[in-house]
Amino acid sequence: MKAAVVTTFSDPPHYQDHPEPQATGEHELVVDVLAAGLHPRVRMQAEGSHYSSTDELPLVPGIDGVGRGPDGRLWYFLSLGATLGSMAERTLIDTRRSVVLPRHADPVTVAATLNCAIASWLALNRRITFEKGQNVMVIGATGGTGRMAVQVARLFGADQVIAVGRDAERLDAIPGADATALLSDPESIGRAGAEVDVVLDFVWGAPAAAAMTALVTGRSDPTRPLTWVELGSMAGPQASIPSAALRSSRLQIIGSGQGSLTTADMAAEVPAVAAEIVRGTFAVDATEVALQHVEQTWTRPADSSTRIVFTPGA
Ligand SMILES: NC(=O)c1ccc[n+]([C@@H]2O[C@H](COP(=O)([O-])OP(=O)(O)OC[C@H]3O[C@@H](n4cnc5c(N)ncnc54)[C@H](OP(=O)(O)O)[C@@H]3O)[C@@H](O)[C@H]2O)c1
């Protein structure tokens, strides 16, 4: 079969022949892959730079996707292991970490949305106890996961949702946001976030540290708990947090991702997230690209306004 194959971490994947997957275990199934999203996490996997990366090569990238099983059923799946991902004509899935989708589900929409939506869904549902009526700030709100986080917070009954990012025009276009603030203007973040209860941060690095200081300084009531959930690191893997931020307010910093969440946590929430996607709850922007164009697509500058979805069968 054909697949996107990484043979060295310094090069993009090549479209080439790869051995067919074989199902051997009780819960394993070989599916024809219909759609696989090019998420930032997949780029890290292909570069060997994600914190969960091993140095095993060659590898087929892709952490999730939508495929059709031998009986015609449509599955959304979380990929298995480190070396056989979803960017192939066929892949191996474990039905315990997959969900059957309705026949009418659009594979590209599901592949573009699920990874993005489940990030904040798990954070709010599994890493903290989110209560209806709380106020949420999303940092990195113009990206795929950020736009979805705004919509997920709204779905979970947030009162105010504040979208923070680099581009004012794109922030204004985010569905479900009540207010916006620019990352380059920490004072406006402090003003907008005076009554925020939960921050979902996809950016980290220096901008997050500046935003954290501004938020803590701008609290209307410093005893009001503020939970900062670290989800991504688009602006850098490290952030310098002033000790005063932790002492002068009820700030708690936690993370949400692979490791702090188990595969079982993720698998348990997938059906509910998939149901909302199929119901049309979330607005999503996806760009479909045939898998044979993987190499050229990979080397183009990443565009956070749309999610590329590879379609191996196209
Ligand atoms: N923990 C989890 O469960 C989980 C799940 C999925 C993803 N993630 C992580 O979340 C992060 C975002 O993923 P995504 O899918 O939203 O990516 P994306 O669609 O590419 O969006 C990236 C976002 O980060 C912003 N950004 C990029 N570089 C920046 C910088 N130097 N300073 C400030 N902002 C910057 C972008 O702003 P512009 O729009 O202005 O470019 C955009 O808002 C990644 O680190 C990813 O690995 C975590």
The ligand as an ORCA input file, in Angstrom:
! r2SCAN-3c Opt
* xyz 0 1
  N      -2.960     18.954     25.359
  C      -3.810     18.548     24.463
  O      -4.710     17.762     24.733
  C      -3.672     19.072     23.063
  C      -4.507     18.615     22.021
  C      -4.378     19.189     20.762
  C      -3.399     20.165     20.541
  N      -2.578     20.539     21.556
  C      -1.519     21.548     21.387
  O      -2.126     22.835     21.305
  C      -1.283     23.702     20.528
  C      -2.117     24.395     19.465
  O      -2.621     23.432     18.550
  P      -3.580     23.908     17.357
  O      -4.118     22.665     16.765
  O      -4.545     24.944     17.834
  O      -2.535     24.602     16.380
  P      -2.817     25.652     15.222
  O      -4.148     25.400     14.619
  O      -1.630     25.653     14.355
  O      -2.904     27.048     16.013
  C      -1.793     27.564     16.691
  C      -2.213     28.700     17.612
  O      -1.065     29.143     18.329
  C      -0.818     30.527     17.997
  N       0.623     30.741     17.931
  C       1.523     30.112     17.159
  N       2.760     30.552     17.408
  C       2.637     31.526     18.350
  C       3.558     32.373     19.010
  N       4.882     32.337     18.757
  N       3.083     33.276     19.913
  C       1.763     33.321     20.176
  N       0.835     32.540     19.581
  C       1.270     31.649     18.681
  C      -1.484     30.723     16.644
  O      -1.725     32.095     16.431
  P      -2.034     32.669     14.936
  O      -3.420     32.157     14.601
  O      -1.964     34.127     15.115
  O      -0.982     32.094     14.022
  C      -2.755     29.892     16.847
  O      -3.666     30.580     17.664
  C      -0.152     22.827     19.983
  O       0.968     22.993     20.829
  C      -0.705     21.408     20.116
  O       0.307     20.441     20.245
  C      -2.711     20.021     22.803
*
